[in-house]
Amino acid sequence: MQSDQETLEVRFRRSHTVLLYLGSVALAALGYWLRVVEAGDPASGQTAFLRQTYDWAFPWFPWVCMIFFGFCALKFGRVVFDRRPQLVIGRHGILWRKWSATEIPWSEVTDIDFKRIVLSDFICILVRDRKRVPGSGLEKFAAPINRLMQNGDISIPLIGLDTPKDTIMAAVDRNFTGQR
């Protein structure tokens, strides 16, 4: 977990990710089953019970299941085999792979707060200038919303990680010397 005294490397808990992967595969398979098996044979006039009962949902619901949960399965499948640290807290900055492949230097961080939102813990980071620490992927679009909700620019969820919240908080306290 720790590569040296001052750096904390945190990975996803593999058991949680495997369960999310299996759930996504099961729900994508359910979409396929609804589309192919449960649809029945419209030419013969024979339709299955679910098709008769929920006819309004059958044009789109199986496709939504297959596409959405299929993408989720691909994403979680990739994460299961990615053993790189997802969160690295060191004396020079903090790296969160979902935000960016580059480290956010402590000099760009103006404030860090630990928040509990709907039974989930987060590290909320407020940065001086978001343009100097640009995000990549979908997380960058959440920064303005996070700021409006007073959760900083970058909100790092601490759920599903292999390191306890207290250890992560201690590493942030040890390395971040700005205002708290």
HELIX and SHEET records of a PDB file:
HELIX    1   1 ARG A   14  VAL A   36  1                                  23    
HELIX    2   2 PRO A   42  SER A   44  5                                   3    
HELIX    3   3 PHE A   49  THR A   53  1                                   5    
HELIX    4   4 PHE A   61  PHE A   81  1                                  21    
HELIX    5   5 TRP A  106  GLU A  108  5                                   3    
HELIX    6   6 ARG A  130  ARG A  132  5                                   3    
HELIX    7   7 GLY A  137  ALA A  142  5                                   6    
HELIX    8   8 ALA A  143  LEU A  148  1                                   6    
HELIX    9   9 LYS A  165  ASN A  175  1                                  11    
SHEET    1   A 4 LEU A   8  VAL A  10  0                                        
SHEET    2   A 4 LEU A  87  ILE A  89 -1                                        
SHEET    3   A 4 GLY A  93  TRP A  96 -1                                        
SHEET    4   A 4 ILE A 104  PRO A 105 -1                                        
SHEET    1   B 3 VAL A 109  ILE A 117  0                                        
SHEET    2   B 3 SER A 120  VAL A 127 -1                                        
SHEET    3   B 3 ILE A 154  PRO A 157 -1                                        
END                                                                             
